[in-house]
Amino acid sequence: MTIGRRTFGKGIAAAGGFGLPALASGAASAQRNADTLRVVFRDSVPNIDAYFNNQRTGLILAHQAWDGLVHRDPENFRIVPALATEWKLVDPKTIEFTLRQGVKFHDGSAFSADDVVYTLNTVSKPEARVATPSNYSWIDNVEKTGEFSVRLHMNRPTPAALEYLALVGPIWPKAYRERVGPEGYARAPVGTGPYKITRVDIASIVEYERFDGYYEGGPKGRPAIRKITARFVTDAATELTELLAQRVDWIWNMNPDQIPNVSRLPTLQTLRQESMRVGYLMLDASGRSGADNPMTKLKVRQAVWHAIDRQAIAERLVGGGSRVPPAPCFPSQFGCDGDAAVLYDYNPAKARELLAEAGYPNGFEIELASYVQPRQWSEAVQSYLLAVGIRSRLNMLQVAALIQRSWRGELAMSMGSWGSYSINDVSAFMPNWFGEGSLDDYARDPELHRLLAEGGSSADEEVRKRAYSAAIRRATEQAYFLPLHTYVNTYAFSRQLEFKAFPDELPRFYLAKWK
């Protein structure tokens, strides 16, 4: 099978086409004068509080309105001060933080050590039921050592601790959240970030306004644009239509086929940037979706790996420098040893042979659940599987719906993507899919549980590398989780907007400005 370029809903012509630019200049100028940046995402989030959703959109929305103890500079990945001004490693399992004074939450209340202790002690406990427990399970407890100082105790050495605190450790206001409760907080959240949230409707829109009380010296700076509206639509075609009709100023992950058309418009510009996100195919090796699931057989899983031409998908569909990761992690992450991975070439004949050996000479039918847009990426996988006899019924879902079905153990084969919360360490990737207790673990492999626990509990880099390399070898040998390709984010936005993309896949609207 080969993959060629396909048009996407006849794109621009269907959305009003090249008749739009005549109206463009006035509409764009009016929007700039209104000082409101209008952005659109294809997936709404179940909870605006980033601790309780594991979607990239949720992380992006939260990043504009909350700060953590530290911040990771997107240019060089250095950890810099945020709500903490200084920190030191007391011993391999203890970090002391000196907190910034004079910081205000969006409701005007003062930030102090009480807020840090409350937040991190809450989210690190199992009863909190956060969306991604492995992001916080390394925290034993946090104690207050002064009005503006805390000591964080880890239950194991965690070399990536500061990265976790920078990217997935927003601080709540203790008094306010205790008063309104978790549900009230999700409806009317309060943080310390450069934007404050003024409206939340998780089904349709989140609205922001610049927080003029953002603390002096904050790493995100004072936003140039006064307001943001973030709307949610259901599919890529609607998203593109909204952009072309100038009802929005910014979209991302547009179908790459549309780049030449959109770039020709005098009112719009496009940008591409590889991210740390990896597309994957998860196979239910442990039989969570049913003991008769064919994916419980190793040879069937190996057949799936041989059936799909991942290089063709990366080069011809994703494009923009997309790569095929050999291991279930992003290549730059600490511990992501591609040399340890068992490699499977594109070999349909081998795939058919393995299926016959597994007892399926005529193939079988199976559900393929996916939220991946553009849809033709999922259709390409479906076609490759069909070519070897696996008749997959493609079921396109919204992100949150697929995640819920996955957590309930209902998916024999699912297609999605994982961005590791942009944390540059294997501990943010593999434990989510293979770690003991993870709701996303469809391998349920005790040896992987042991290896990942070993890699995540040592301060010795060599010990960690050996454990993670062995885990990669095991996961690929057993063909549990097929890394399809890296993502290359495609942005399209108004030519009146200055916007910069970064490899960590976190659009920073607080750095954007009108030309």
VENCOR-V313427 format. One record per pair of residues at least 6 apart in sequence whose C-alpha atoms are under 7 Angstrom apart, sorted by the first residue. I is the first residue (numbers start at 1). J is the second residue. If there is no record, write none. Layout:
i->[I/I]
j->[J/J]
This chain:
i->[1/3/3/4/5/5/5/6/7/9/11/15/15/20/21/21/21/24/32/35/35/35/36/36/36/36/37/37/37/37/38/38/38/38/38/38/39/39/39/39/39/39/39/40/40/40/40/40/40/40/41/41/41/41/42/42/42/42/42/43/43/43/43/43/44/44/44/45/45/45/45/46/46/46/47/47/47/48/48/48/49/49/50/50/50/51/51/52/52/53/54/54/60/60/64/64/64/64/65/65/65/65/65/65/65/66/66/66/66/67/67/67/67/67/67/68/68/68/68/68/68/68/69/69/69/69/69/70/70/70/70/70/70/70/70/71/71/71/71/71/71/72/72/72/72/73/73/74/82/82/83/83/84/84/84/84/85/85/85/86/86/87/87/87/87/88/88/88/89/89/90/92/92/93/93/93/93/93/94/94/94/94/95/95/95/96/96/96/97/97/97/98/98/98/99/99/100/101/103/103/103/104/104/104/104/105/105/105/105/106/106/106/106/107/112/112/113/113/113/113/113/114/115/115/115/115/116/117/117/117/118/119/119/120/121/121/122/123/123/124/124/124/134/134/135/138/138/138/138/139/139/139/140/140/140/141/141/141/142/142/142/142/143/143/143/144/144/145/156/156/157/157/157/158/158/158/159/160/163/164/167/171/172/177/187/188/189/192/193/194/194/194/194/194/194/194/194/195/195/195/195/196/196/196/196/197/197/197/198/198/198/199/199/200/200/204/204/205/205/205/205/206/206/206/207/207/207/208/208/208/209/209/209/210/210/210/220/223/223/224/224/225/233/236/236/236/242/243/249/249/250/250/250/251/251/251/252/252/252/252/253/253/253/254/254/255/256/256/259/262/262/263/263/267/267/268/268/268/268/269/269/269/269/270/270/270/271/271/271/272/272/272/272/272/273/273/273/273/273/274/274/274/274/274/275/275/275/275/275/275/276/276/276/276/276/276/277/277/277/277/277/278/278/278/278/278/278/278/278/279/279/279/279/279/279/279/279/280/280/280/280/280/280/280/281/281/281/281/281/281/281/281/282/282/282/282/282/282/283/283/283/283/283/283/283/284/284/284/284/284/284/285/285/285/285/285/285/286/286/286/286/287/287/288/288/288/289/289/289/289/293/294/295/295/298/299/299/299/300/300/300/301/302/303/303/303/303/304/304/305/305/306/306/306/306/306/306/306/307/307/307/307/307/307/307/308/308/308/308/309/310/310/310/311/314/314/314/314/315/317/318/320/322/322/322/322/323/323/324/324/324/325/325/325/325/326/326/326/327/327/327/327/327/328/328/328/329/329/329/329/330/332/333/333/333/334/334/334/335/335/335/335/335/336/337/340/340/340/341/341/341/342/342/342/348/351/352/355/355/362/363/363/364/364/364/365/365/365/366/366/366/367/367/367/367/367/367/368/368/368/368/368/368/369/369/369/369/369/369/370/370/370/370/370/370/370/371/371/371/371/371/372/372/372/382/385/405/406/407/407/420/420/422/422/427/431/432/432/433/433/434/434/434/434/434/435/435/435/436/443/448/451/451/451/452/452/452/454/455/455/455/455/456/458/496/496/497/497/497/498/498/498/498/499/501]
j->[384/312/316/316/257/316/317/257/257/237/258/241/244/245/265/266/267/267/514/225/226/227/225/226/227/228/227/228/229/249/228/229/230/248/249/250/229/230/231/248/249/250/251/230/231/232/239/248/250/251/231/232/233/251/232/233/234/235/236/232/233/234/398/399/202/203/232/53/58/202/400/53/202/400/53/186/202/58/62/186/62/186/58/59/62/130/131/130/131/131/131/132/506/507/193/194/195/510/191/192/193/194/195/196/197/170/191/192/193/82/83/170/171/192/193/82/83/165/166/169/170/171/82/83/84/165/166/79/80/81/82/83/84/165/166/79/80/81/82/166/219/78/79/80/166/79/80/502/218/219/99/100/97/98/99/100/98/99/100/97/98/95/96/97/98/95/96/97/95/96/96/157/459/153/154/155/156/157/151/152/153/154/151/152/153/150/151/152/149/150/151/148/149/150/148/149/148/148/110/111/215/110/111/192/213/111/190/191/192/190/191/192/196/190/147/148/144/147/148/149/150/174/171/172/173/174/171/142/143/144/174/171/172/142/141/142/128/130/136/136/137/139/431/432/164/154/155/156/158/153/154/155/153/154/155/152/153/154/150/151/152/153/150/151/152/150/151/151/457/458/457/458/459/456/457/459/459/425/423/423/421/191/191/185/200/200/197/214/214/210/211/214/220/221/222/223/510/208/209/210/211/208/209/210/211/207/208/209/207/208/209/206/207/206/207/231/232/229/230/231/232/229/230/231/228/229/230/227/228/229/226/227/228/223/226/227/510/510/511/512/513/513/239/254/373/374/248/249/493/494/492/493/494/491/492/493/489/490/491/492/489/490/491/490/491/374/318/490/270/268/269/269/270/494/495/492/493/494/495/492/493/494/495/491/492/493/490/491/492/320/488/489/490/491/488/489/490/501/503/322/487/488/489/503/487/488/489/503/504/505/330/419/422/503/504/505/417/418/419/486/487/330/417/418/419/483/485/486/487/416/417/418/483/484/485/486/487/415/416/417/481/482/483/484/413/414/415/416/481/482/483/484/413/414/415/480/481/482/295/412/413/414/442/480/481/295/296/412/413/442/443/295/296/297/442/443/480/296/442/443/444/293/296/409/410/442/409/410/411/412/412/300/301/412/478/354/355/358/354/355/358/479/479/351/352/354/355/351/385/344/482/344/345/346/347/348/350/351/346/347/348/351/384/385/388/346/381/384/385/346/324/484/485/324/322/323/324/485/322/377/488/488/485/486/487/488/485/486/484/485/486/331/483/485/486/338/341/343/336/338/341/472/483/430/481/483/336/426/429/430/336/424/424/425/426/424/425/426/425/426/465/468/469/426/469/469/472/473/472/473/476/473/476/477/388/388/388/361/363/389/389/390/389/390/391/390/391/392/391/392/393/392/393/394/395/412/413/392/393/394/395/413/414/394/395/396/413/414/415/378/395/396/397/414/415/416/396/397/398/399/416/378/415/416/392/391/411/440/439/440/428/429/504/505/456/452/438/440/440/441/441/443/444/448/449/441/449/452/449/480/471/467/468/471/467/468/471/467/463/464/467/468/464/464/514/515/513/514/515/512/513/514/515/512/507]
